[in-house]
Amino acid sequence: MFTGIVEEIGTIRAARPGTLTVEGRVVMADLKLGDSVAVDGVCLTVVARTESAFTVNVQPETLRRTNLGDLGIGHRVNLERAVTPTTRLGGHIVQGHIDSTGRVVESRQDGDGLLVQFQAPERLMRYIVEKGFIAVNGISLTVVSVGGDWFTVALVRYTRDHVALLDRGVGSTVNLEVDVLAKYVERLLQVRSGGESVTSGGLTLERLRDAGFQ
């Protein structure tokens, strides 16, 4: 499990079929073989390491669901080690299991911040709500506004300076992981309502009561 608080920006040093080698500094301090590390939000297992870099395997399913196949030598990526029982949960619960990819649509100044709009698959939009959490390339972000197939987030200057997100500009692909708690709630509601999805009509108080929630 991760928190979506990026520890450092790493650099891709090798990209071969099925493997990536990433150079880092902070995460290398105690990284061991078999450890989990989030690379642009994707939970991957360390299979080899040197003093300054680690190597991970990338399965075909991972390539289908993420943007890791777009990475090449020199690309910057967000890195975060898995949390420990004493880690502060500074972001939100992030599994590192990418739901789908999205696309950077627009970025513009908003005071001292940067307002960024992303396009997302419509099937994910029911989990994305104003002021809720979403992980974009492994970064825990708060949703500002939502539309039919898009959402926006605001990046403060500190975040912009400490993550890799807009390196490849408008039109680039990003990894999206929605809040897992929303998916669990949806599943519980489906089970309690006899398998019929209650999300299509909205989570009204009446529908929650009908599903057995008081």
Z-matrix of the N, CA and C atoms (Angstrom, degrees):
N
C 1 1.459
C 2 1.510 1 109.99
N 3 1.330 2 116.22 1 150.56
C 4 1.456 3 122.81 2 -179.12
C 5 1.526 4 109.17 3 -131.33
N 6 1.326 5 115.60 4 175.90
C 7 1.464 6 119.62 5 -179.53
C 8 1.523 7 113.04 6 -116.65
N 9 1.332 8 117.14 7 -10.13
C 10 1.461 9 119.69 8 -177.53
C 11 1.517 10 112.92 9 81.14
N 12 1.333 11 117.08 10 10.57
C 13 1.462 12 121.15 11 174.43
C 14 1.524 13 107.31 12 -98.33
N 15 1.313 14 116.61 13 105.54
C 16 1.464 15 122.39 14 -174.09
C 17 1.529 16 109.82 15 -65.66
N 18 1.336 17 115.79 16 129.91
C 19 1.460 18 120.24 17 -179.94
C 20 1.526 19 112.16 18 -83.89
N 21 1.317 20 116.32 19 -36.15
C 22 1.459 21 119.91 20 178.57
C 23 1.518 22 109.20 21 -166.73
N 24 1.315 23 115.18 22 167.35
C 25 1.458 24 122.18 23 174.00
C 26 1.525 25 107.67 24 -98.72
N 27 1.329 26 115.79 25 121.66
C 28 1.452 27 120.73 26 176.81
C 29 1.521 28 110.84 27 -99.17
N 30 1.325 29 115.68 28 175.91
C 31 1.467 30 121.56 29 -178.78
C 32 1.522 31 109.74 30 -130.77
N 33 1.322 32 116.70 31 132.64
C 34 1.464 33 121.18 32 177.29
C 35 1.524 34 108.85 33 -70.51
N 36 1.340 35 115.73 34 122.18
C 37 1.463 36 120.92 35 179.47
C 38 1.518 37 112.82 36 -104.11
N 39 1.326 38 117.17 37 -21.04
C 40 1.470 39 121.16 38 175.97
C 41 1.515 40 107.94 39 -154.43
N 42 1.327 41 115.82 40 138.24
C 43 1.464 42 121.84 41 178.32
C 44 1.517 43 107.69 42 -135.27
N 45 1.326 44 114.89 43 98.75
C 46 1.455 45 121.35 44 179.77
C 47 1.523 46 109.11 45 -114.14
N 48 1.327 47 118.62 46 161.44
C 49 1.468 48 119.85 47 178.83
C 50 1.528 49 111.01 48 -53.60
N 51 1.321 50 115.75 49 116.80
C 52 1.452 51 120.17 50 176.83
C 53 1.513 52 116.41 51 86.88
N 54 1.329 53 118.60 52 -4.58
C 55 1.462 54 120.01 53 179.63
C 56 1.523 55 111.38 54 -143.19
N 57 1.324 56 114.53 55 151.14
C 58 1.463 57 122.24 56 172.07
C 59 1.519 58 108.31 57 -131.21
N 60 1.313 59 116.06 58 141.15
C 61 1.463 60 121.37 59 172.58
C 62 1.512 61 107.75 60 -116.76
N 63 1.333 62 115.40 61 126.04
C 64 1.456 63 121.95 62 -172.77
C 65 1.519 64 110.13 63 -121.62
N 66 1.313 65 116.26 64 130.07
C 67 1.469 66 121.83 65 176.42
C 68 1.527 67 109.07 66 -89.18
N 69 1.304 68 115.79 67 134.25
C 70 1.454 69 120.96 68 177.83
C 71 1.511 70 110.33 69 -146.33
N 72 1.314 71 115.35 70 179.21
C 73 1.467 72 120.17 71 178.29
C 74 1.521 73 109.89 72 -132.22
N 75 1.331 74 116.84 73 -59.17
C 76 1.460 75 120.96 74 -177.23
C 77 1.527 76 111.39 75 -63.47
N 78 1.328 77 117.00 76 -48.74
C 79 1.465 78 120.29 77 -175.29
C 80 1.520 79 112.57 78 -68.66
N 81 1.339 80 117.18 79 -18.90
C 82 1.452 81 120.43 80 -177.28
C 83 1.520 82 112.38 81 -75.13
N 84 1.322 83 117.75 82 -12.77
C 85 1.463 84 121.61 83 -172.24
C 86 1.526 85 112.44 84 -55.97
N 87 1.334 86 117.59 85 -43.34
C 88 1.468 87 119.92 86 -177.35
C 89 1.524 88 112.27 87 -135.09
N 90 1.323 89 117.21 88 20.96
C 91 1.458 90 121.48 89 -177.16
C 92 1.520 91 110.16 90 -73.73
N 93 1.344 92 115.70 91 128.08
C 94 1.456 93 121.18 92 -178.34
C 95 1.524 94 110.35 93 -119.00
N 96 1.327 95 115.97 94 161.08
C 97 1.456 96 120.26 95 175.33
C 98 1.527 97 108.87 96 -59.91
N 99 1.320 98 116.77 97 134.88
C 100 1.454 99 121.84 98 -178.06
C 101 1.511 100 114.04 99 91.92
N 102 1.338 101 118.10 100 -11.06
C 103 1.464 102 121.06 101 178.18
C 104 1.524 103 110.71 102 -69.80
N 105 1.325 104 115.00 103 154.52
C 106 1.461 105 121.11 104 174.19
C 107 1.521 106 109.52 105 -95.70
N 108 1.315 107 115.47 106 138.73
C 109 1.455 108 121.26 107 175.59
C 110 1.521 109 107.64 108 -140.58
N 111 1.325 110 116.36 109 139.84
C 112 1.458 111 121.03 110 178.43
C 113 1.527 112 109.10 111 -90.27
N 114 1.311 113 115.91 112 121.81
C 115 1.468 114 122.86 113 177.33
C 116 1.523 115 106.95 114 -111.74
N 117 1.333 116 116.59 115 109.13
C 118 1.469 117 121.37 116 -172.49
C 119 1.528 118 110.90 117 51.72
N 120 1.345 119 115.44 118 37.31
C 121 1.448 120 120.85 119 175.39
C 122 1.511 121 115.62 120 88.71
N 123 1.326 122 117.80 121 -2.64
C 124 1.465 123 121.62 122 -178.52
C 125 1.522 124 109.49 123 -98.29
N 126 1.322 125 117.25 124 122.02
C 127 1.457 126 121.59 125 178.99
C 128 1.524 127 109.21 126 -72.57
N 129 1.343 128 116.19 127 118.74
C 130 1.456 129 121.71 128 -178.15
C 131 1.528 130 109.34 129 -131.71
N 132 1.325 131 116.55 130 156.31
C 133 1.455 132 122.53 131 -176.97
C 134 1.524 133 110.72 132 -103.02
N 135 1.322 134 116.28 133 131.27
C 136 1.460 135 121.70 134 179.81
C 137 1.525 136 109.35 135 -73.42
N 138 1.335 137 116.78 136 124.15
C 139 1.467 138 121.03 137 -179.68
C 140 1.530 139 112.35 138 -111.99
N 141 1.308 140 117.35 139 -13.56
C 142 1.466 141 121.74 140 177.04
C 143 1.518 142 107.77 141 -160.23
N 144 1.334 143 116.31 142 155.77
C 145 1.452 144 119.42 143 177.92
C 146 1.528 145 110.17 144 -155.76
N 147 1.322 146 114.07 145 155.05
C 148 1.451 147 122.27 146 171.11
C 149 1.522 148 106.43 147 -121.61
N 150 1.298 149 117.62 148 -167.14
C 151 1.457 150 120.52 149 178.44
C 152 1.525 151 112.07 150 -66.27
N 153 1.326 152 117.21 151 -29.07
C 154 1.464 153 119.22 152 -172.11
C 155 1.521 154 114.48 153 -124.12
N 156 1.334 155 118.46 154 -0.03
C 157 1.466 156 119.48 155 -176.34
C 158 1.522 157 110.31 156 -151.36
N 159 1.333 158 114.87 157 158.61
C 160 1.460 159 120.62 158 176.65
C 161 1.525 160 109.22 159 -132.20
N 162 1.313 161 115.45 160 155.87
C 163 1.463 162 121.80 161 -179.05
C 164 1.521 163 109.29 162 -119.34
N 165 1.331 164 115.60 163 139.11
C 166 1.460 165 122.22 164 178.47
C 167 1.519 166 109.41 165 -129.18
N 168 1.323 167 115.41 166 150.91
C 169 1.464 168 120.47 167 172.14
C 170 1.515 169 108.90 168 -88.06
N 171 1.330 170 116.36 169 145.67
C 172 1.462 171 122.31 170 178.17
C 173 1.519 172 107.76 171 -124.41
N 174 1.346 173 115.73 172 114.23
C 175 1.460 174 121.31 173 -176.49
C 176 1.536 175 110.77 174 -79.60
N 177 1.349 176 116.92 175 157.62
C 178 1.470 177 120.28 176 178.67
C 179 1.528 178 112.85 177 -54.72
N 180 1.343 179 117.91 178 -39.79
C 181 1.462 180 120.68 179 179.25
C 182 1.525 181 110.64 180 -61.62
N 183 1.324 182 115.97 181 -39.17
C 184 1.467 183 120.28 182 178.20
C 185 1.525 184 110.58 183 -64.36
N 186 1.312 185 116.39 184 -42.09
C 187 1.468 186 119.91 185 178.98
C 188 1.522 187 111.41 186 -64.28
N 189 1.327 188 116.76 187 -34.79
C 190 1.467 189 119.57 188 179.80
C 191 1.521 190 112.07 189 -68.51
N 192 1.317 191 117.65 190 -32.43
C 193 1.458 192 120.94 191 -172.52
C 194 1.529 193 114.22 192 -98.82
N 195 1.321 194 117.85 193 -8.93
C 196 1.464 195 120.67 194 -172.66
C 197 1.526 196 111.36 195 -128.48
N 198 1.336 197 114.52 196 -179.39
C 199 1.464 198 119.89 197 177.42
C 200 1.526 199 112.30 198 -98.53
N 201 1.348 200 117.72 199 11.00
C 202 1.461 201 119.64 200 -175.36
C 203 1.525 202 112.76 201 -62.52
N 204 1.320 203 116.48 202 -27.47
C 205 1.457 204 119.08 203 177.77
C 206 1.516 205 113.63 204 -67.25
N 207 1.340 206 116.84 205 -15.87
C 208 1.466 207 121.04 206 179.08
C 209 1.526 208 112.30 207 -85.54
N 210 1.346 209 116.73 208 -10.65
C 211 1.463 210 120.01 209 -173.66
C 212 1.522 211 111.54 210 -78.06
N 213 1.320 212 115.07 211 141.69
C 214 1.450 213 121.31 212 176.41
C 215 1.509 214 110.74 213 -136.46
N 216 1.303 215 116.41 214 177.16
C 217 1.465 216 121.66 215 -178.16
C 218 1.531 217 109.94 216 -57.41
N 219 1.321 218 115.54 217 130.09
C 220 1.457 219 121.39 218 178.70
C 221 1.512 220 114.90 219 96.54
N 222 1.333 221 117.82 220 -15.51
C 223 1.459 222 120.22 221 178.25
C 224 1.524 223 110.52 222 -67.02
N 225 1.320 224 115.79 223 141.52
C 226 1.461 225 121.23 224 178.05
C 227 1.526 226 109.65 225 -90.87
N 228 1.331 227 115.89 226 143.06
C 229 1.463 228 121.12 227 -178.98
C 230 1.523 229 109.54 228 -137.47
N 231 1.333 230 115.49 229 151.61
C 232 1.454 231 121.53 230 176.91
C 233 1.523 232 110.07 231 -82.81
N 234 1.345 233 116.15 232 135.33
C 235 1.456 234 120.80 233 -177.75
C 236 1.527 235 110.76 234 -123.15
N 237 1.327 236 115.11 235 138.39
C 238 1.464 237 121.22 236 173.80
C 239 1.517 238 109.22 237 -149.32
N 240 1.339 239 116.26 238 129.29
C 241 1.454 240 120.34 239 173.67
C 242 1.528 241 110.09 240 -76.47
N 243 1.335 242 115.90 241 157.51
C 244 1.455 243 120.26 242 177.71
C 245 1.526 244 110.36 243 -62.18
N 246 1.335 245 116.28 244 149.54
C 247 1.458 246 120.88 245 -178.32
C 248 1.525 247 110.11 246 -72.81
N 249 1.323 248 115.55 247 160.41
C 250 1.452 249 123.10 248 172.78
C 251 1.527 250 108.09 249 -115.29
N 252 1.350 251 118.72 250 169.37
C 253 1.464 252 120.03 251 -179.47
C 254 1.523 253 114.20 252 -59.06
N 255 1.341 254 117.19 253 -20.17
C 256 1.467 255 119.86 254 -178.21
C 257 1.525 256 112.99 255 -103.71
N 258 1.342 257 116.51 256 4.99
C 259 1.463 258 119.90 257 -179.16
C 260 1.527 259 111.04 258 -71.25
N 261 1.314 260 117.26 259 137.49
C 262 1.460 261 120.57 260 171.84
C 263 1.521 262 109.55 261 -70.09
N 264 1.329 263 116.12 262 132.86
C 265 1.464 264 120.42 263 178.70
C 266 1.521 265 107.83 264 -87.23
N 267 1.329 266 115.89 265 78.17
C 268 1.454 267 120.69 266 -174.67
C 269 1.517 268 113.74 267 -75.66
N 270 1.344 269 117.55 268 -21.26
C 271 1.460 270 120.92 269 179.00
C 272 1.510 271 110.10 270 -110.71
N 273 1.352 272 117.24 271 -111.60
C 274 1.457 273 121.46 272 174.64
C 275 1.520 274 107.94 273 -146.19
N 276 1.322 275 117.27 274 176.40
C 277 1.457 276 120.81 275 -178.33
C 278 1.528 277 109.57 276 -70.08
N 279 1.326 278 115.39 277 115.21
C 280 1.463 279 122.40 278 -179.72
C 281 1.528 280 107.45 279 -121.71
N 282 1.312 281 116.83 280 125.65
C 283 1.461 282 120.72 281 -177.60
C 284 1.523 283 113.25 282 -87.24
N 285 1.319 284 116.41 283 -25.10
C 286 1.455 285 119.16 284 -172.57
C 287 1.512 286 111.81 285 82.83
N 288 1.338 287 116.19 286 13.64
C 289 1.467 288 122.36 287 177.56
C 290 1.531 289 107.86 288 -105.29
N 291 1.304 290 116.56 289 99.53
C 292 1.456 291 122.50 290 -172.55
C 293 1.528 292 110.74 291 -69.04
N 294 1.327 293 115.79 292 131.43
C 295 1.463 294 120.77 293 178.70
C 296 1.518 295 111.79 294 -80.38
N 297 1.330 296 115.85 295 -39.97
C 298 1.463 297 120.50 296 -179.60
C 299 1.528 298 107.79 297 -173.25
N 300 1.308 299 115.04 298 177.33
C 301 1.457 300 119.39 299 173.55
C 302 1.528 301 109.68 300 -102.13
N 303 1.313 302 114.89 301 155.94
C 304 1.455 303 122.29 302 174.08
C 305 1.519 304 108.75 303 -127.19
N 306 1.317 305 115.69 304 -170.61
C 307 1.465 306 119.99 305 -176.32
C 308 1.521 307 109.77 306 -140.23
N 309 1.329 308 116.27 307 139.00
C 310 1.461 309 121.21 308 175.10
C 311 1.525 310 108.63 309 -73.06
N 312 1.330 311 115.66 310 121.61
C 313 1.465 312 120.75 311 -177.29
C 314 1.519 313 111.56 312 -98.46
N 315 1.325 314 115.94 313 -42.16
C 316 1.466 315 119.40 314 -173.79
C 317 1.521 316 109.54 315 -160.83
N 318 1.306 317 117.31 316 149.35
C 319 1.463 318 122.11 317 169.97
C 320 1.516 319 108.01 318 -140.02
N 321 1.334 320 115.57 319 135.30
C 322 1.463 321 119.39 320 -179.78
C 323 1.515 322 110.09 321 -149.75
N 324 1.309 323 115.04 322 154.07
C 325 1.461 324 120.63 323 179.56
C 326 1.524 325 110.60 324 -65.91
N 327 1.311 326 115.24 325 141.63
C 328 1.460 327 121.78 326 176.24
C 329 1.523 328 106.47 327 -140.16
N 330 1.319 329 115.14 328 85.88
C 331 1.454 330 120.07 329 -171.48
C 332 1.516 331 109.18 330 67.52
N 333 1.340 332 116.53 331 -128.37
C 334 1.462 333 120.22 332 178.06
C 335 1.529 334 111.19 333 -86.14
N 336 1.335 335 116.83 334 -6.28
C 337 1.450 336 120.67 335 -178.82
C 338 1.510 337 112.22 336 -100.76
N 339 1.321 338 114.16 337 -179.00
C 340 1.460 339 121.28 338 178.59
C 341 1.519 340 107.53 339 -126.67
N 342 1.335 341 116.31 340 123.44
C 343 1.456 342 121.75 341 179.01
C 344 1.525 343 108.20 342 -95.04
N 345 1.321 344 116.14 343 120.65
C 346 1.460 345 121.07 344 -175.64
C 347 1.528 346 109.49 345 -118.02
N 348 1.330 347 115.96 346 130.87
C 349 1.464 348 121.33 347 178.39
C 350 1.521 349 109.51 348 -106.81
N 351 1.334 350 115.17 349 135.60
C 352 1.458 351 122.14 350 178.56
C 353 1.521 352 109.62 351 -121.62
N 354 1.310 353 115.61 352 143.49
C 355 1.464 354 120.87 353 170.00
C 356 1.522 355 107.38 354 -93.02
N 357 1.327 356 116.93 355 137.82
C 358 1.460 357 121.93 356 -178.50
C 359 1.518 358 109.55 357 -133.89
N 360 1.320 359 118.41 358 154.89
C 361 1.462 360 120.53 359 175.75
C 362 1.527 361 110.51 360 -58.36
N 363 1.302 362 116.44 361 138.97
C 364 1.466 363 120.04 362 -177.36
C 365 1.518 364 112.21 363 -59.16
N 366 1.333 365 118.02 364 -30.80
C 367 1.464 366 120.38 365 -178.68
C 368 1.528 367 112.18 366 -66.12
N 369 1.332 368 117.10 367 -19.73
C 370 1.469 369 120.02 368 178.43
C 371 1.517 370 112.71 369 -90.75
N 372 1.333 371 117.20 370 -17.22
C 373 1.460 372 119.59 371 -171.20
C 374 1.518 373 112.86 372 -64.79
N 375 1.341 374 118.24 373 -24.39
C 376 1.470 375 119.04 374 -179.80
C 377 1.526 376 111.59 375 -68.54
N 378 1.331 377 117.46 376 -17.18
C 379 1.454 378 120.84 377 178.34
C 380 1.532 379 112.36 378 -95.08
N 381 1.321 380 117.48 379 -6.12
C 382 1.464 381 121.50 380 -174.79
C 383 1.521 382 108.67 381 -106.46
N 384 1.326 383 116.52 382 116.35
C 385 1.467 384 121.45 383 -174.74
C 386 1.523 385 109.57 384 -128.72
N 387 1.326 386 115.01 385 154.10
C 388 1.465 387 119.76 386 177.15
C 389 1.516 388 110.31 387 -57.16
N 390 1.330 389 115.16 388 134.33
C 391 1.467 390 124.75 389 -179.92
C 392 1.522 391 112.82 390 68.80
N 393 1.333 392 116.82 391 6.83
C 394 1.455 393 119.99 392 174.02
C 395 1.519 394 110.64 393 -87.15
N 396 1.334 395 115.64 394 178.60
C 397 1.460 396 121.35 395 -179.32
C 398 1.527 397 111.56 396 -96.96
N 399 1.326 398 115.32 397 150.13
C 400 1.462 399 122.01 398 166.86
C 401 1.516 400 107.48 399 -151.59
N 402 1.338 401 116.36 400 147.13
C 403 1.457 402 121.03 401 175.60
C 404 1.521 403 108.66 402 -103.51
N 405 1.321 404 116.43 403 122.86
C 406 1.463 405 122.67 404 178.51
C 407 1.520 406 107.36 405 -118.13
N 408 1.325 407 116.88 406 116.37
C 409 1.467 408 121.78 407 -174.01
C 410 1.524 409 111.03 408 51.86
N 411 1.348 410 115.56 409 36.02
C 412 1.448 411 120.36 410 177.00
C 413 1.509 412 115.64 411 83.03
N 414 1.328 413 117.54 412 4.73
C 415 1.465 414 122.12 413 -178.74
C 416 1.520 415 108.93 414 -99.11
N 417 1.317 416 117.47 415 123.77
C 418 1.453 417 121.11 416 176.04
C 419 1.522 418 109.03 417 -73.69
N 420 1.343 419 116.22 418 117.43
C 421 1.456 420 121.52 419 -176.55
C 422 1.519 421 110.43 420 -130.07
N 423 1.330 422 115.45 421 153.53
C 424 1.459 423 121.88 422 177.05
C 425 1.522 424 109.33 423 -98.11
N 426 1.327 425 115.43 424 130.68
C 427 1.466 426 120.92 425 -179.10
C 428 1.524 427 109.37 426 -73.74
N 429 1.333 428 116.65 427 131.54
C 430 1.466 429 122.29 428 178.71
C 431 1.522 430 110.88 429 -91.08
N 432 1.328 431 116.99 430 -48.96
C 433 1.469 432 121.21 431 -179.07
C 434 1.518 433 109.06 432 -151.01
N 435 1.343 434 115.73 433 160.50
C 436 1.460 435 120.64 434 -178.04
C 437 1.530 436 110.06 435 -136.44
N 438 1.332 437 115.35 436 153.86
C 439 1.460 438 122.36 437 173.68
C 440 1.514 439 108.63 438 -133.65
N 441 1.321 440 117.49 439 -163.11
C 442 1.453 441 121.11 440 -177.22
C 443 1.507 442 113.64 441 -62.98
N 444 1.336 443 117.26 442 -40.98
C 445 1.463 444 120.56 443 179.48
C 446 1.527 445 111.17 444 -140.08
N 447 1.311 446 116.65 445 31.18
C 448 1.462 447 120.42 446 180.00
C 449 1.520 448 110.78 447 -150.29
N 450 1.335 449 114.65 448 160.88
C 451 1.455 450 121.40 449 173.06
C 452 1.527 451 108.52 450 -149.67
N 453 1.319 452 116.42 451 160.81
C 454 1.456 453 120.83 452 178.79
C 455 1.527 454 109.78 453 -123.56
N 456 1.324 455 115.24 454 153.44
C 457 1.464 456 122.63 455 172.69
C 458 1.526 457 107.71 456 -134.19
N 459 1.318 458 116.36 457 157.47
C 460 1.461 459 121.47 458 176.87
C 461 1.527 460 108.96 459 -111.33
N 462 1.312 461 116.34 460 128.10
C 463 1.458 462 121.52 461 179.26
C 464 1.524 463 109.73 462 -105.17
N 465 1.321 464 116.68 463 117.97
C 466 1.466 465 119.99 464 174.45
C 467 1.523 466 107.87 465 -74.03
N 468 1.314 467 116.18 466 163.98
C 469 1.468 468 120.10 467 -175.26
C 470 1.530 469 111.87 468 -59.04
N 471 1.338 470 117.48 469 -41.30
C 472 1.471 471 119.85 470 -178.73
C 473 1.521 472 110.41 471 -59.08
N 474 1.333 473 117.28 472 -44.94
C 475 1.462 474 120.48 473 179.82
C 476 1.514 475 111.01 474 -61.97
N 477 1.340 476 116.87 475 -44.99
C 478 1.467 477 120.25 476 -179.54
C 479 1.518 478 111.51 477 -59.18
N 480 1.342 479 116.52 478 -34.85
C 481 1.460 480 120.53 479 -176.73
C 482 1.523 481 113.01 480 -79.39
N 483 1.348 482 117.85 481 -14.28
C 484 1.459 483 119.86 482 -172.26
C 485 1.525 484 114.07 483 -121.79
N 486 1.323 485 117.86 484 10.20
C 487 1.465 486 120.64 485 176.04
C 488 1.526 487 109.58 486 -135.06
N 489 1.327 488 114.35 487 162.03
C 490 1.467 489 120.74 488 172.98
C 491 1.522 490 107.12 489 -108.06
N 492 1.327 491 116.15 490 111.44
C 493 1.455 492 119.56 491 -177.78
C 494 1.520 493 112.58 492 -137.36
N 495 1.330 494 116.81 493 -43.69
C 496 1.460 495 120.13 494 -174.06
C 497 1.523 496 112.48 495 -109.62
N 498 1.333 497 116.51 496 20.24
C 499 1.466 498 120.43 497 -178.61
C 500 1.519 499 112.76 498 -54.77
N 501 1.351 500 115.78 499 -39.71
C 502 1.469 501 119.57 500 -174.53
C 503 1.520 502 112.79 501 -99.84
N 504 1.349 503 116.13 502 7.89
C 505 1.451 504 121.22 503 167.90
C 506 1.516 505 116.25 504 75.17
N 507 1.337 506 114.14 505 -172.47
C 508 1.458 507 121.91 506 179.62
C 509 1.529 508 110.02 507 -61.26
N 510 1.312 509 115.86 508 137.63
C 511 1.456 510 121.07 509 -178.98
C 512 1.511 511 113.93 510 95.82
N 513 1.339 512 117.86 511 -11.65
C 514 1.459 513 120.69 512 -178.40
C 515 1.528 514 110.80 513 -74.55
N 516 1.309 515 115.57 514 157.01
C 517 1.463 516 122.98 515 -177.82
C 518 1.518 517 110.51 516 -92.44
N 519 1.334 518 116.43 517 139.66
C 520 1.456 519 121.36 518 178.99
C 521 1.529 520 109.44 519 -129.13
N 522 1.329 521 115.71 520 155.84
C 523 1.458 522 121.70 521 176.90
C 524 1.523 523 109.97 522 -88.21
N 525 1.326 524 116.23 523 133.78
C 526 1.462 525 121.36 524 -178.90
C 527 1.525 526 110.26 525 -119.67
N 528 1.330 527 115.01 526 131.89
C 529 1.461 528 121.26 527 170.78
C 530 1.517 529 108.13 528 -130.20
N 531 1.322 530 116.75 529 116.35
C 532 1.461 531 120.41 530 -179.59
C 533 1.521 532 109.57 531 -80.67
N 534 1.319 533 116.17 532 169.05
C 535 1.458 534 122.13 533 -178.27
C 536 1.523 535 109.83 534 -65.15
N 537 1.330 536 116.88 535 118.24
C 538 1.459 537 120.83 536 -177.28
C 539 1.519 538 111.78 537 -62.89
N 540 1.329 539 118.58 538 -27.53
C 541 1.458 540 120.84 539 179.44
C 542 1.528 541 110.94 540 -62.16
N 543 1.334 542 117.00 541 -36.64
C 544 1.464 543 120.51 542 178.61
C 545 1.523 544 110.36 543 -64.36
N 546 1.337 545 117.31 544 -38.04
C 547 1.464 546 120.25 545 -179.53
C 548 1.527 547 111.22 546 -69.72
N 549 1.322 548 116.68 547 -36.33
C 550 1.467 549 119.71 548 177.04
C 551 1.529 550 111.05 549 -66.33
N 552 1.338 551 116.37 550 -42.54
C 553 1.463 552 119.87 551 178.01
C 554 1.519 553 110.37 552 -60.36
N 555 1.332 554 116.74 553 -44.53
C 556 1.460 555 119.82 554 179.01
C 557 1.520 556 111.17 555 -59.65
N 558 1.323 557 116.84 556 -43.35
C 559 1.457 558 120.50 557 -178.66
C 560 1.525 559 110.95 558 -65.25
N 561 1.314 560 118.05 559 -42.18
C 562 1.458 561 121.49 560 178.09
C 563 1.531 562 111.21 561 -61.73
N 564 1.321 563 115.55 562 -40.85
C 565 1.454 564 119.38 563 179.43
C 566 1.525 565 111.26 564 -66.74
N 567 1.321 566 116.79 565 -37.12
C 568 1.458 567 120.30 566 178.06
C 569 1.521 568 111.00 567 -63.78
N 570 1.325 569 116.06 568 -42.56
C 571 1.464 570 120.48 569 -179.17
C 572 1.521 571 110.41 570 -66.14
N 573 1.318 572 117.21 571 -44.50
C 574 1.464 573 120.81 572 -176.58
C 575 1.529 574 112.14 573 -71.12
N 576 1.334 575 116.89 574 -22.16
C 577 1.461 576 119.15 575 -179.69
C 578 1.523 577 111.52 576 -99.22
N 579 1.330 578 116.05 577 14.91
C 580 1.462 579 119.91 578 175.33
C 581 1.507 580 113.81 579 81.26
N 582 1.348 581 116.69 580 22.67
C 583 1.456 582 119.98 581 175.80
C 584 1.499 583 114.40 582 98.30
N 585 1.333 584 119.07 583 -13.57
C 586 1.454 585 121.31 584 179.23
C 587 1.516 586 109.42 585 -79.18
N 588 1.319 587 117.43 586 129.72
C 589 1.451 588 120.47 587 179.49
C 590 1.520 589 110.03 588 -67.43
N 591 1.352 590 115.80 589 124.66
C 592 1.460 591 119.24 590 179.25
C 593 1.516 592 111.13 591 -91.56
N 594 1.338 593 116.71 592 -5.38
C 595 1.459 594 118.32 593 -176.65
C 596 1.514 595 112.10 594 -75.12
N 597 1.330 596 118.12 595 -23.97
C 598 1.457 597 119.90 596 -175.39
C 599 1.522 598 112.17 597 -64.79
N 600 1.335 599 116.71 598 -27.10
C 601 1.454 600 120.11 599 179.42
C 602 1.505 601 113.37 600 -103.45
N 603 1.321 602 116.75 601 4.46
C 604 1.462 603 120.02 602 -179.66
C 605 1.517 604 111.00 603 91.14
N 606 1.324 605 116.12 604 150.22
C 607 1.455 606 121.40 605 -178.79
C 608 1.522 607 109.57 606 -88.08
N 609 1.329 608 116.61 607 72.96
C 610 1.455 609 120.82 608 178.24
C 611 1.522 610 109.25 609 -79.41
N 612 1.352 611 116.73 610 162.47
C 613 1.458 612 120.46 611 178.15
C 614 1.521 613 110.93 612 -59.44
N 615 1.347 614 116.64 613 -38.42
C 616 1.451 615 120.20 614 -179.46
C 617 1.525 616 111.32 615 -63.05
N 618 1.328 617 116.11 616 -42.91
C 619 1.461 618 119.34 617 -178.18
C 620 1.524 619 110.70 618 -70.35
N 621 1.336 620 117.73 619 -33.80
C 622 1.452 621 120.34 620 175.23
C 623 1.523 622 111.04 621 -65.09
N 624 1.341 623 116.95 622 -42.11
C 625 1.466 624 119.55 623 177.83
C 626 1.510 625 111.70 624 -64.75
N 627 1.337 626 116.64 625 -40.15
C 628 1.457 627 120.39 626 179.34
C 629 1.524 628 110.77 627 -62.93
N 630 1.356 629 116.05 628 -31.46
C 631 1.452 630 120.22 629 179.79
C 632 1.527 631 112.95 630 -81.24
N 633 1.338 632 117.02 631 -2.28
C 634 1.452 633 120.42 632 175.02
C 635 1.499 634 115.45 633 105.05
N 636 1.360 635 117.60 634 3.24
C 637 1.447 636 120.32 635 179.08
C 638 1.520 637 109.63 636 -91.12
N 639 1.326 638 116.88 637 132.25
C 640 1.465 639 121.64 638 -179.38
C 641 1.527 640 110.46 639 -104.95
